[in-house]
Amino acid sequence: MMGLDSTTTLMLGSFAVIVVLAAAWHLQTRFGAKSRQVYTSKRLLNASEGKLYVSLERWRRENARDLNLSTQVSYGAFIGAKEHDDWRKVAAKHADFVFWGRDGYVRAIVEFDGSGHYGDSRDAAQKVQARDEIKNAAAISANIPLIRIPQGTSQKDLEDTLAAVLLPAKGPKIVTNAADNVAHLKV
């Protein structure tokens, strides 16, 4: 077996260093400095959503310690579909809040329809309404209760709704039609 002489080894080593430096420079100019200027951090919840989160978490701690509360969860994380195209319709949409059990299944979705929910134009409102209809249909199809909380909902109404959806019934429940099986409520 023939070994490489020191000159050849030095040349190959130098060439390898140049290739690595060129690749690093290319990646830096393509992704590095530019991406640091493009991305910024932002709040997970706006002020109104933050207040609602505090109310929901307080209610959960006092009434449903076996549940967890998460924010800004992709519908695709907890709703599946037989057809990929159907799943894609909901996958990128986010629930404001979800209550979920120890088994990992979502027990209820909470959507906050705050003062800015419908935007500031008719076009924006139509887009939001269409998005809400997709979320509503997905929740109904998946048999997951969806609670819509409009801006200005009283604490009592909020707590009563959460109790009705998430706590065991205090007596027998009479189901009069299929829609009664899931509590899709608008407070």
Phi, psi and omega in degrees: 000135185259131179270162178275143177283168186296328180292315180295318178299317179296319180294315179296318178297317179296318179298318179297319178297318180297318179298315180297316179296319179296318179296318179296318179297316179300313179295321180296314182288329181279319187241333191291273187300320182298314183294328178293334180274338184275321187261139175223158176279156176215165180293141176289321180233143172282178186300316180294319177295323178298318178295318178296320178303315180300317179295317180295317181293320177299314179299316180300314180297323183277334190235336187215062184296342179280354178257159174246157178236126178234155181244154173050056182260131178297133176302328179295342179283337184230001176234127177254172177210151179291325180254133182300322180297323177294317180297320181298332180297329182250342190303321184273353179278148183242138173277138178298314181215148171224138169263130180221153185268176180297338179279356178093356181271142178285131179265330178197147175255137175240120177250128180263117178259079183287185185299330180262009186303317185267010177075194185240017177212164179297320179297315179297318180297320179294321179294318180294318180298319178295319178296317178298321180296323177295316179298315180300313181296320180296317180296316179298313181298322180275359179062041177246124178300136177239124181249123176260125182248108177283156176306138177089005177296134180289156178299320180297314179298320178299309182296319178298319180294314179301317180297317181297326184271320192256342182260151179300144179296146181277350179206186180293143178254129179263120180264121182262338175203172185300328182294336179287348180290336181232133182267089174267101191248145169243115184287000000 
